[in-house]
Structures are given as structure tokens and as C-alpha cells.
């Protein structure tokens, strides 16, 4: 892993490039925007998405996917709806035969219900795939603030190699072979982050948000285990850990979307004012679809779908959730 590549010049892609630069001799950071790439190389800073953080000298930004071809590990940090097309472009440009592909994007593909590592396996066949997930805000990790993550991979040896590569003085990584559970936890938490933001925007208190997070974890676990993940994975970093940070942190784009919805702004107005994708918006649609496919009861996800795609007022959705028939907590 002397040469690492990161696909995506957003805040998380840039933060991961900084982490990789601590271990690799050379890091290639790929992005579509020639202006941003030029700025990164010229100023050693991604002023658009991660202002104030200086990039190590062994990071080189590029718009040419051919520059990625020699990397031994490739981190995909792109919007989930772009994962398939970007992965296909990487394959067309050429990939080293032994390269490991790591998904750092959290979502489920609409229509197919596929996870991101499944898309990578389809579009860049013949390579080992892994997932990196957890309660990780780019703004903190890029500045060396303490954090932890989990690496999911079906092959234990590869997981350990990635763990050694990504374990840094401020960034601790764990391993797991439950790739399914890790990816479902990372995707579903985005929906509840919007819901938590709505609760704040409506002026609800800590009690309501704590209840929302707890019941959200129950839905995440039901849906994730139905999809093939293990129960204990949702009690870990990629489940409850990621859920907590994204439901309470001001860094969360999904939380900001929800807060503005609760304050009365329209979704198109909110999206128009954002630089980066809030994955919870498209994920709500694909995860709602998946819940129907698996036959899983998901009342919060259902209400979020009605708000985002059916125009239901936030207050009405809240009343319907509270008016549901009483039931045992663990049923």
C-alpha cells in the first residue's frame, strides 16, 4: 500500500487522503472539478470543503483516473448514486490486479437494493472489497481529533492489513467480517439523522431526540438483520456509534437538512443551498423500498419517506408516530 488512491475530493475524501498520507509514500486524490484540483495542488488546502487544514506534501490531486491505476488500495468516497458510474470509469481506466477496493460511502442503491461493496464487485470484478464505516466526521479526523472506525472485509488477512494501514495516533480501527451489517448500519442511520434534525427544528427537547435515536436503532437492527447483518454489529461503531454522532452533531449534513425542514423550509430550498450531498435524502427512498421488500416494520422510516417524498408536514408525521397503537418495547 505504498501508493493509495482516494476517489472523491469532498470533506471525507480529503480527510481520508490525509490519513492515508501518514502511511503511504504517495496518495492520489481524484476529483472531477479541475478548479478544485488545481486549488488543492497549488495551496495544499481544500478550501471549499475542508478549509484551514493543510494537506501533506505526498498528496497529489488529479482529474485523471489513469493516475489511480497503480494504487494498491483505492478508497471510494463518492455520493452513493454516483458509485456505479464512477466505479465503471475506474475499471475502464485500469486497476492494479491486486488492488483492494474500499467503500467509504454510506447508502443502498435505489431499484436494486445493492450495497456499495456489491456495486464495486459488479463494476470492478476480480478485486477484494471492504468497507470503512463508523462515527467519523471529516472535520474532526482531518484535524487529528480522536476517533474510531470499523473495517469490514470477508478476508481476515486483508482486514488486518487495512487496519494496520489506517490505525493512527488519533484514529483507531477495528475489524469485522460482517460487511452486510456494517453497510446497512451506515446507510440507515442517515434517515434517522434527518429525523433528529426535524425534532430539533420543531423545538422538541432532549427526551424526544433520545427516544427517536433509541427507536431508530430498533428499526435499523430489524431491517439490517433481515438483510443478513448480525445483531451485534448494530450495537457497534457502524450502528449505534454512527447513529449517535449523526443525530446529535452540528457537522452532520443530514441533521442540518432535518432541522431546516422542522423550521419550515422546503426540501428543494434546502438542497439548493448545500454544497455536498445529504445521503439521507436519497437513502430514505431506497431504504423505504428495501423495507417493503423485506417486510420489516419501520414506522420512523415510513414517516420520513412521507415527509421527503409525499410532502407530509413534519408536525403531522410526529402526531402519527405518537398516536400509534401501544406495544411492548422489544416486539
C-alpha positions as a LaTeX table, in Angstrom:
\begin{tabular}{lrrr}
\hline
Residue & $x$ (\AA) & $y$ (\AA) & $z$ (\AA) \\
\hline
Unk1 & 0.00 & 0.00 & 0.00 \\
Unk2 & 2.84 & 2.40 & $-0.80$ \\
Unk3 & 0.53 & 4.08 & $-3.30$ \\
Unk4 & $-3.02$ & 4.78 & $-2.11$ \\
Unk5 & $-5.81$ & 6.50 & $-4.02$ \\
Unk6 & $-8.92$ & 8.30 & $-2.83$ \\
Unk7 & $-11.82$ & 8.82 & $-5.24$ \\
Unk8 & $-13.66$ & 11.97 & $-4.20$ \\
Unk9 & $-12.46$ & 15.44 & $-3.17$ \\
Unk10 & $-15.21$ & 16.25 & $-0.67$ \\
Unk11 & $-14.53$ & 16.69 & 3.02 \\
Unk12 & $-14.46$ & 12.97 & 3.87 \\
Unk13 & $-12.37$ & 12.07 & 0.84 \\
Unk14 & $-9.86$ & 14.77 & 1.73 \\
Unk15 & $-9.74$ & 13.67 & 5.38 \\
Unk16 & $-9.11$ & 10.06 & 4.32 \\
Unk17 & $-6.35$ & 11.20 & 2.00 \\
Unk18 & $-4.71$ & 12.89 & 4.99 \\
Unk19 & $-4.99$ & 9.64 & 6.97 \\
Unk20 & $-3.58$ & 7.59 & 4.09 \\
Unk21 & $-0.70$ & 10.05 & 3.68 \\
Unk22 & 0.52 & 9.11 & 7.16 \\
Unk23 & 1.22 & 5.56 & 5.94 \\
Unk24 & 1.59 & 5.61 & 2.16 \\
Unk25 & 4.53 & 7.06 & 0.27 \\
Unk26 & 2.15 & 8.57 & $-2.27$ \\
Unk27 & $-1.57$ & 9.40 & $-2.21$ \\
Unk28 & $-3.56$ & 10.25 & $-5.33$ \\
Unk29 & $-6.74$ & 12.25 & $-4.67$ \\
Unk30 & $-9.11$ & 12.17 & $-7.65$ \\
Unk31 & $-11.91$ & 14.63 & $-8.37$ \\
Unk32 & $-13.95$ & 15.86 & $-11.34$ \\
Unk33 & $-13.59$ & 19.59 & $-10.68$ \\
Unk34 & $-10.39$ & 20.82 & $-12.35$ \\
Unk35 & $-10.59$ & 24.13 & $-10.50$ \\
Unk36 & $-10.72$ & 22.45 & $-7.08$ \\
Unk37 & $-7.95$ & 20.01 & $-8.04$ \\
Unk38 & $-5.76$ & 22.93 & $-9.08$ \\
Unk39 & $-6.51$ & 24.75 & $-5.82$ \\
Unk40 & $-5.60$ & 21.69 & $-3.75$ \\
Unk41 & $-2.28$ & 21.25 & $-5.54$ \\
Unk42 & $-1.50$ & 24.95 & $-5.51$ \\
Unk43 & $-2.46$ & 25.87 & $-1.95$ \\
Unk44 & $-2.16$ & 22.46 & $-0.21$ \\
Unk45 & $-5.68$ & 23.00 & 1.11 \\
Unk46 & $-9.22$ & 22.03 & 0.12 \\
Unk47 & $-10.70$ & 25.44 & 0.87 \\
Unk48 & $-14.13$ & 24.51 & $-0.46$ \\
Unk49 & $-14.83$ & 21.52 & 1.75 \\
Unk50 & $-12.17$ & 21.42 & 4.47 \\
Unk51 & $-10.87$ & 24.94 & 4.95 \\
Unk52 & $-7.98$ & 25.56 & 7.30 \\
Unk53 & $-6.48$ & 22.06 & 7.09 \\
Unk54 & $-3.12$ & 21.76 & 5.34 \\
Unk55 & $-2.60$ & 18.67 & 3.20 \\
Unk56 & 0.64 & 16.68 & 3.45 \\
Unk57 & 3.08 & 17.08 & 0.57 \\
Unk58 & 2.72 & 13.44 & $-0.55$ \\
Unk59 & $-0.92$ & 14.03 & $-1.62$ \\
Unk60 & $-1.42$ & 14.92 & $-5.27$ \\
Unk61 & $-4.86$ & 15.80 & $-6.63$ \\
Unk62 & $-5.82$ & 14.88 & $-10.19$ \\
Unk63 & $-8.74$ & 14.75 & $-12.62$ \\
Unk64 & $-7.23$ & 11.79 & $-14.50$ \\
Unk65 & $-8.39$ & 8.35 & $-13.42$ \\
Unk66 & $-5.35$ & 6.87 & $-15.14$ \\
Unk67 & $-3.31$ & 8.30 & $-12.23$ \\
Unk68 & $-5.19$ & 5.95 & $-9.90$ \\
Unk69 & $-4.35$ & 2.79 & $-11.86$ \\
Unk70 & $-1.18$ & 1.95 & $-9.94$ \\
Unk71 & $-2.65$ & 2.25 & $-6.43$ \\
Unk72 & $-2.66$ & $-0.80$ & $-4.18$ \\
Unk73 & $-5.69$ & 0.42 & $-2.24$ \\
Unk74 & $-8.48$ & 2.61 & $-3.59$ \\
Unk75 & $-10.94$ & 4.35 & $-1.27$ \\
Unk76 & $-14.25$ & 5.25 & $-2.93$ \\
Unk77 & $-15.72$ & 8.36 & $-1.28$ \\
Unk78 & $-18.42$ & 9.48 & $-3.71$ \\
Unk79 & $-22.20$ & 10.06 & $-3.42$ \\
Unk80 & $-23.92$ & 6.70 & $-3.41$ \\
Unk81 & $-25.92$ & 7.49 & $-6.54$ \\
Unk82 & $-22.64$ & 8.05 & $-8.38$ \\
Unk83 & $-20.89$ & 4.91 & $-7.10$ \\
Unk84 & $-21.79$ & 2.69 & $-10.07$ \\
Unk85 & $-20.78$ & 5.15 & $-12.78$ \\
Unk86 & $-17.57$ & 6.16 & $-11.02$ \\
Unk87 & $-16.60$ & 2.54 & $-10.36$ \\
Unk88 & $-17.18$ & 1.70 & $-14.03$ \\
Unk89 & $-14.96$ & 4.64 & $-15.03$ \\
Unk90 & $-12.21$ & 3.45 & $-12.66$ \\
Unk91 & $-12.40$ & $-0.02$ & $-14.21$ \\
Unk92 & $-12.17$ & 1.43 & $-17.71$ \\
Unk93 & $-9.11$ & 3.49 & $-16.75$ \\
Unk94 & $-7.32$ & 0.44 & $-15.38$ \\
Unk95 & $-6.84$ & $-1.03$ & $-11.90$ \\
Unk96 & $-3.83$ & $-2.83$ & $-10.49$ \\
Unk97 & $-4.53$ & $-6.57$ & $-10.37$ \\
Unk98 & $-4.05$ & $-6.84$ & $-6.59$ \\
Unk99 & $-5.72$ & $-3.55$ & $-5.64$ \\
Unk100 & $-8.13$ & $-3.59$ & $-2.69$ \\
Unk101 & $-11.30$ & $-1.53$ & $-3.14$ \\
Unk102 & $-12.72$ & 0.15 & $-0.02$ \\
Unk103 & $-16.18$ & 1.71 & 0.06 \\
Unk104 & $-16.44$ & 4.75 & 2.31 \\
Unk105 & $-19.89$ & 5.76 & 1.02 \\
Unk106 & $-23.00$ & 5.00 & 3.06 \\
Unk107 & $-26.12$ & 4.04 & 1.17 \\
Unk108 & $-28.26$ & 1.47 & $-0.64$ \\
Unk109 & $-28.79$ & 1.63 & $-4.39$ \\
Unk110 & $-32.31$ & 2.53 & $-5.47$ \\
Unk111 & $-34.04$ & $-0.16$ & $-7.53$ \\
Unk112 & $-31.50$ & $-2.94$ & $-6.94$ \\
Unk113 & $-31.20$ & $-2.68$ & $-3.15$ \\
Unk114 & $-27.47$ & $-3.35$ & $-3.50$ \\
Unk115 & $-24.85$ & $-2.23$ & $-1.01$ \\
Unk116 & $-21.85$ & $-0.20$ & $-2.17$ \\
Unk117 & $-19.36$ & $-3.09$ & $-1.97$ \\
Unk118 & $-21.72$ & $-5.17$ & $-4.12$ \\
Unk119 & $-21.69$ & $-2.42$ & $-6.74$ \\
Unk120 & $-17.89$ & $-2.29$ & $-6.62$ \\
Unk121 & $-17.74$ & $-6.07$ & $-7.09$ \\
Unk122 & $-20.01$ & $-5.81$ & $-10.13$ \\
Unk123 & $-18.27$ & $-2.87$ & $-11.80$ \\
Unk124 & $-14.65$ & $-3.68$ & $-10.87$ \\
Unk125 & $-14.71$ & $-7.50$ & $-10.78$ \\
Unk126 & $-11.92$ & $-9.70$ & $-9.52$ \\
Unk127 & $-10.84$ & $-7.49$ & $-6.61$ \\
Unk128 & $-11.18$ & $-7.79$ & $-2.87$ \\
Unk129 & $-13.67$ & $-5.30$ & $-1.46$ \\
Unk130 & $-14.01$ & $-3.82$ & 2.01 \\
Unk131 & $-15.99$ & $-1.14$ & 3.82 \\
Unk132 & $-14.88$ & 1.58 & 6.23 \\
Unk133 & $-17.58$ & 2.99 & 8.50 \\
Unk134 & $-18.24$ & 4.48 & 11.90 \\
Unk135 & $-18.90$ & 7.75 & 13.76 \\
Unk136 & $-16.44$ & 9.76 & 11.67 \\
Unk137 & $-16.86$ & 13.43 & 10.88 \\
Unk138 & $-14.23$ & 14.59 & 8.40 \\
Unk139 & $-13.83$ & 17.97 & 10.09 \\
Unk140 & $-12.53$ & 16.31 & 13.26 \\
Unk141 & $-10.47$ & 13.47 & 11.80 \\
Unk142 & $-8.63$ & 15.81 & 9.42 \\
Unk143 & $-7.55$ & 17.86 & 12.43 \\
Unk144 & $-6.27$ & 14.85 & 14.34 \\
Unk145 & $-9.08$ & 14.62 & 16.90 \\
Unk146 & $-9.58$ & 11.17 & 18.38 \\
Unk147 & $-11.97$ & 8.84 & 16.53 \\
Unk148 & $-12.61$ & 5.17 & 15.83 \\
Unk149 & $-13.95$ & 3.21 & 12.87 \\
Unk150 & $-14.60$ & $-0.36$ & 11.77 \\
Unk151 & $-13.23$ & $-2.08$ & 8.67 \\
Unk152 & $-15.42$ & $-4.80$ & 7.21 \\
Unk153 & $-13.94$ & $-7.42$ & 4.91 \\
Unk154 & $-14.68$ & $-11.06$ & 4.17 \\
Unk155 & $-10.97$ & $-11.95$ & 4.22 \\
Unk156 & $-9.41$ & $-11.58$ & 7.66 \\
Unk157 & $-5.87$ & $-11.01$ & 6.38 \\
Unk158 & $-6.95$ & $-8.13$ & 4.17 \\
Unk159 & $-8.94$ & $-6.60$ & 7.02 \\
Unk160 & $-5.84$ & $-6.71$ & 9.23 \\
Unk161 & $-3.70$ & $-5.11$ & 6.50 \\
Unk162 & $-6.20$ & $-2.27$ & 6.15 \\
Unk163 & $-6.37$ & $-1.96$ & 9.93 \\
Unk164 & $-2.59$ & $-1.59$ & 10.15 \\
Unk165 & $-2.67$ & 0.98 & 7.35 \\
Unk166 & $-5.44$ & 3.08 & 8.93 \\
Unk167 & $-4.56$ & 2.83 & 12.62 \\
Unk168 & $-3.01$ & 6.19 & 13.51 \\
Unk169 & $-2.27$ & 8.02 & 16.77 \\
Unk170 & $-5.67$ & 9.74 & 16.55 \\
Unk171 & $-7.62$ & 7.18 & 14.51 \\
Unk172 & $-8.27$ & 3.69 & 15.93 \\
Unk173 & $-9.72$ & 0.99 & 13.68 \\
Unk174 & $-11.36$ & $-2.34$ & 14.43 \\
Unk175 & $-12.09$ & $-5.26$ & 12.09 \\
Unk176 & $-15.20$ & $-7.30$ & 11.34 \\
Unk177 & $-16.29$ & $-9.83$ & 8.75 \\
Unk178 & $-19.91$ & $-8.62$ & 8.86 \\
Unk179 & $-19.76$ & $-6.44$ & 5.75 \\
Unk180 & $-23.54$ & $-6.60$ & 5.34 \\
Unk181 & $-24.29$ & $-5.32$ & 8.84 \\
Unk182 & $-21.70$ & $-2.55$ & 8.63 \\
Unk183 & $-23.06$ & $-1.24$ & 5.34 \\
Unk184 & $-26.69$ & $-1.38$ & 6.41 \\
Unk185 & $-25.94$ & 0.44 & 9.67 \\
Unk186 & $-24.08$ & 3.19 & 7.85 \\
Unk187 & $-26.87$ & 3.66 & 5.35 \\
Unk188 & $-29.91$ & 3.54 & 7.63 \\
Unk189 & $-28.54$ & 5.96 & 10.23 \\
Unk190 & $-28.74$ & 8.76 & 7.64 \\
Unk191 & $-32.53$ & 8.58 & 7.67 \\
Unk192 & $-32.70$ & 8.96 & 11.44 \\
Unk193 & $-30.25$ & 11.84 & 11.36 \\
Unk194 & $-32.77$ & 13.82 & 9.30 \\
Unk195 & $-35.49$ & 12.81 & 11.73 \\
Unk196 & $-33.38$ & 14.01 & 14.68 \\
Unk197 & $-32.84$ & 17.32 & 12.93 \\
Unk198 & $-36.58$ & 17.68 & 12.40 \\
Unk199 & $-37.14$ & 17.10 & 16.12 \\
Unk200 & $-34.73$ & 19.93 & 16.88 \\
Unk201 & $-36.30$ & 22.19 & 14.27 \\
Unk202 & $-39.74$ & 21.59 & 15.76 \\
Unk203 & $-38.44$ & 22.67 & 19.15 \\
Unk204 & $-38.67$ & 19.26 & 20.81 \\
Unk205 & $-36.37$ & 18.50 & 23.71 \\
Unk206 & $-33.68$ & 16.01 & 24.64 \\
Unk207 & $-36.25$ & 13.42 & 25.71 \\
Unk208 & $-37.80$ & 13.28 & 22.26 \\
Unk209 & $-34.45$ & 13.00 & 20.49 \\
Unk210 & $-33.25$ & 10.25 & 22.83 \\
Unk211 & $-36.46$ & 8.31 & 22.20 \\
Unk212 & $-36.02$ & 8.83 & 18.45 \\
Unk213 & $-32.44$ & 7.54 & 18.48 \\
Unk214 & $-33.41$ & 4.51 & 20.56 \\
Unk215 & $-36.38$ & 3.55 & 18.42 \\
Unk216 & $-34.32$ & 4.30 & 15.31 \\
Unk217 & $-31.74$ & 1.77 & 16.47 \\
Unk218 & $-34.54$ & $-0.79$ & 16.85 \\
Unk219 & $-35.65$ & $-0.18$ & 13.24 \\
Unk220 & $-32.07$ & $-0.24$ & 11.97 \\
Unk221 & $-31.47$ & $-3.58$ & 13.68 \\
Unk222 & $-34.70$ & $-5.15$ & 12.42 \\
Unk223 & $-34.03$ & $-4.12$ & 8.85 \\
Unk224 & $-30.29$ & $-4.83$ & 8.91 \\
Unk225 & $-30.68$ & $-8.33$ & 10.34 \\
Unk226 & $-33.43$ & $-9.09$ & 7.81 \\
Unk227 & $-30.90$ & $-8.13$ & 5.11 \\
Unk228 & $-28.35$ & $-10.58$ & 6.55 \\
Unk229 & $-26.38$ & $-8.49$ & 9.04 \\
Unk230 & $-25.61$ & $-9.68$ & 12.57 \\
Unk231 & $-27.40$ & $-8.22$ & 15.58 \\
Unk232 & $-24.21$ & $-7.34$ & 17.45 \\
Unk233 & $-22.88$ & $-5.26$ & 14.55 \\
Unk234 & $-25.68$ & $-2.74$ & 15.07 \\
Unk235 & $-24.58$ & $-2.33$ & 18.68 \\
Unk236 & $-21.12$ & $-1.28$ & 17.47 \\
Unk237 & $-19.37$ & 1.62 & 15.76 \\
Unk238 & $-21.17$ & 1.37 & 12.42 \\
Unk239 & $-24.55$ & 1.05 & 14.13 \\
Unk240 & $-25.30$ & 2.84 & 17.37 \\
Unk241 & $-21.98$ & 4.72 & 17.26 \\
Unk242 & $-22.64$ & 6.31 & 13.87 \\
Unk243 & $-26.30$ & 6.83 & 14.79 \\
Unk244 & $-25.44$ & 8.83 & 17.91 \\
Unk245 & $-22.91$ & 11.14 & 16.28 \\
Unk246 & $-25.02$ & 11.91 & 13.22 \\
Unk247 & $-28.18$ & 12.55 & 15.24 \\
Unk248 & $-26.53$ & 14.98 & 17.66 \\
Unk249 & $-23.69$ & 16.68 & 15.78 \\
Unk250 & $-23.79$ & 20.02 & 14.01 \\
Unk251 & $-21.28$ & 18.58 & 11.50 \\
Unk252 & $-23.97$ & 16.24 & 10.12 \\
Unk253 & $-25.39$ & 17.37 & 6.78 \\
Unk254 & $-28.40$ & 15.10 & 7.26 \\
Unk255 & $-29.12$ & 16.62 & 10.65 \\
Unk256 & $-28.96$ & 20.11 & 9.14 \\
Unk257 & $-31.45$ & 19.12 & 6.44 \\
Unk258 & $-33.85$ & 17.84 & 9.08 \\
Unk259 & $-33.50$ & 20.89 & 11.30 \\
Unk260 & $-34.37$ & 23.20 & 8.41 \\
Unk261 & $-37.34$ & 21.01 & 7.46 \\
Unk262 & $-38.58$ & 21.25 & 11.04 \\
Unk263 & $-38.19$ & 25.03 & 10.89 \\
Unk264 & $-40.47$ & 25.16 & 7.85 \\
Unk265 & $-38.14$ & 25.31 & 4.85 \\
Unk266 & $-38.90$ & 23.21 & 1.77 \\
Unk267 & $-36.66$ & 20.35 & 0.73 \\
Unk268 & $-35.78$ & 21.86 & $-2.70$ \\
Unk269 & $-34.82$ & 25.11 & $-0.98$ \\
Unk270 & $-32.59$ & 23.27 & 1.48 \\
Unk271 & $-30.89$ & 21.10 & $-1.16$ \\
Unk272 & $-30.22$ & 24.13 & $-3.35$ \\
Unk273 & $-28.25$ & 25.71 & $-0.53$ \\
Unk274 & $-25.95$ & 22.72 & 0.07 \\
Unk275 & $-22.53$ & 22.08 & $-1.45$ \\
Unk276 & $-22.43$ & 18.34 & $-0.66$ \\
Unk277 & $-25.00$ & 15.56 & $-0.82$ \\
Unk278 & $-27.00$ & 14.75 & 2.30 \\
Unk279 & $-27.16$ & 10.98 & 1.77 \\
Unk280 & $-30.21$ & 10.60 & 3.99 \\
Unk281 & $-32.43$ & 12.13 & 1.32 \\
Unk282 & $-31.86$ & 9.54 & $-1.46$ \\
Unk283 & $-31.29$ & 6.82 & 1.15 \\
Unk284 & $-34.75$ & 7.36 & 2.62 \\
Unk285 & $-36.25$ & 6.38 & $-0.72$ \\
Unk286 & $-34.05$ & 3.33 & $-1.30$ \\
Unk287 & $-34.27$ & 2.12 & 2.31 \\
Unk288 & $-38.05$ & 2.57 & 2.41 \\
Unk289 & $-38.17$ & 0.45 & $-0.75$ \\
Unk290 & $-35.92$ & $-2.19$ & 0.86 \\
Unk291 & $-38.07$ & $-2.32$ & 4.00 \\
Unk292 & $-41.09$ & $-3.15$ & 1.84 \\
Unk293 & $-39.08$ & $-5.84$ & 0.07 \\
Unk294 & $-38.03$ & $-7.46$ & 3.36 \\
Unk295 & $-41.43$ & $-6.99$ & 5.01 \\
Unk296 & $-39.93$ & $-5.17$ & 8.01 \\
Unk297 & $-41.92$ & $-2.79$ & 10.24 \\
Unk298 & $-40.26$ & 0.66 & 10.05 \\
Unk299 & $-42.62$ & 3.40 & 11.30 \\
Unk300 & $-40.00$ & 6.18 & 11.54 \\
Unk301 & $-38.57$ & 5.42 & 8.10 \\
Unk302 & $-42.11$ & 5.36 & 6.71 \\
Unk303 & $-42.88$ & 8.81 & 8.11 \\
Unk304 & $-39.58$ & 10.18 & 6.84 \\
Unk305 & $-40.44$ & 8.89 & 3.37 \\
Unk306 & $-43.83$ & 10.61 & 3.58 \\
Unk307 & $-42.17$ & 13.89 & 4.57 \\
Unk308 & $-39.44$ & 13.85 & 1.92 \\
Unk309 & $-41.34$ & 12.27 & $-0.96$ \\
Unk310 & $-45.00$ & 12.76 & $-0.09$ \\
Unk311 & $-44.99$ & 16.32 & 1.18 \\
Unk312 & $-46.38$ & 15.43 & 4.61 \\
Unk313 & $-45.93$ & 18.23 & 7.18 \\
Unk314 & $-43.39$ & 17.38 & 9.88 \\
Unk315 & $-45.87$ & 18.07 & 12.67 \\
Unk316 & $-48.41$ & 15.67 & 11.18 \\
Unk317 & $-45.80$ & 12.91 & 10.91 \\
Unk318 & $-44.88$ & 13.40 & 14.56 \\
Unk319 & $-48.51$ & 13.15 & 15.67 \\
Unk320 & $-48.98$ & 9.91 & 13.72 \\
Unk321 & $-45.88$ & 8.38 & 15.29 \\
Unk322 & $-47.07$ & 9.26 & 18.79 \\
Unk323 & $-50.62$ & 8.03 & 18.09 \\
Unk324 & $-49.59$ & 4.52 & 17.05 \\
Unk325 & $-51.09$ & 1.64 & 18.99 \\
Unk326 & $-49.17$ & 0.82 & 22.20 \\
Unk327 & $-46.90$ & $-2.24$ & 22.02 \\
Unk328 & $-44.17$ & $-4.00$ & 24.04 \\
Unk329 & $-40.78$ & $-2.32$ & 23.66 \\
Unk330 & $-38.97$ & $-5.42$ & 22.42 \\
Unk331 & $-41.54$ & $-6.66$ & 19.96 \\
\hline
\end{tabular}
